[in-house]
Amino acid sequence: MIWHLGLALLLHHQLFTSPTYSAVVSPQDPVLQVGSSLTAACTLAPGLEQHASFLYWTLNGQRLPSTTYHALGPGALSVTLHNLNGSQQQSGDNLVCHGHKGEVLGGSCVYVGMPPQRPVNLSCWSHNTKDLTCSWSPGGPGETFIRTTYTLKYKLRWFGQETVCTDYSKGPLTCYIPSGLAIFTPYEIWVEATNQLGSASSLTLTMDILDVVTTDPPPDVQVNRVGDLGDQLTVRWRSPPALRDFLFRAKYQIRYRLEDSANWKVVENVGNQTSCRLAGLRPGTVYFVQVRCNPVGIYGSRKPGIWSQWSPPMAASTPQSGMQMGSCDAKSGAQTAAMRRELKQFLGWVRKHASGCGSVSIKLYDQWRAWLQKSQKTRNQILQGDKS
């Protein structure tokens, strides 16, 4: 697209609307698509002691080559730009006409961009069924080079008027609806993207508030030792208080990591219980533990909820191992090695079948450890008696 400007328009028939400048640049603030061409003219005010042959142009402060100029008479100079790139700033690129001493005579903002494409990845979640937050991503490459506004709209599926979401305080691609929502009735939700070159709408998301509920992390998370067992910790928590009035069944997950590690290990199969035994840990080590909740089946919804954020990390340390082996003869050393092999086999069985939270296997494991520690204590007393 090329902007052709007539000589009659460029010369003395223009209105000089700004007293600050000594010339008028036309067209003012054009909006063009990437790849377009533009011809603009700088027309001097009547009586100005300047000549077009001494003028020059800059774009964003960079002087344009004189080969792109064309004199339209003693009082007007045009410039032609081909294959324009996207604007370097959303407020528009600055095309400026200068006098022979470098003074600014006039200017125009040039907007070069692309029309928006259909927004994608629209998703929503409700905090305790009280509100609704939706977010999305720009369509295509996502860069339009000019200011693009996004508007979230929603309405009840079978009745009700279209409503515009107004709270974008969480970001330009996120909108928050604080109240006034209905449950047990599907909503239709979509996003419209608009700029000076066009508009596009996302696909419509149809959903019930009950199907996208999330909640606060479980409160009062406590992590404690299990007696003197060096490889276990007990984790306890409470259900999120905001969900007590809803008919639902929660699912929980636990994750834990070593103090000096960034890698979390997740316990998936906690179910709806509010406590869990972590087994197979490293004795004498500090662990960080977190819990999160998924409110499943609120008021009979058939869809799973959305996982909450993780609770604040709680730190606890496992005790030093109670099985400290003393010096012994070759016979007792062989017995100790055999016991260690058996213990390793049993621990492997516990980890495989209990995944950290199996109550029956944990009880057996506790019995095993108690017997082993008692047996070792008796052996040490006999060895000390022999030495005396």
Secondary structure, 3 states (H helix, E strand, C coil): CCCCCCHHHHCCCCCCCCCCCCEEEECCCCEEECCCCEEEEEEECCCCCCCHHHCEEEECCEECCHHHEEECCCCEEEEEECCCCCCCCCCCEEEEEECCCCCEEEEEEEEEECCCCCCEEEEEEEECCCCEEEEEECCCCCCCCCCCEEEEEEEECCCCCCEECCECCCCCCEEEECCCCCCCCCEEEEEEEEECCEEEECCCEEECHHHHEECCCCCCCEEEECCCCCCCEEEECCCCHHHCCCCCEEEEEEEEEECCCCCCEEEEEEECCCEEEECCCCCCCEEEEEEEEEEECHHHCCCCCCCCCCCCCEEEECCCCCCCCCCCCHHHHHHHHHHHHHHHHHHHHHHHHHCCCCHHHHHHHHHHHHHHHHHHHHHHHHHHHHHC
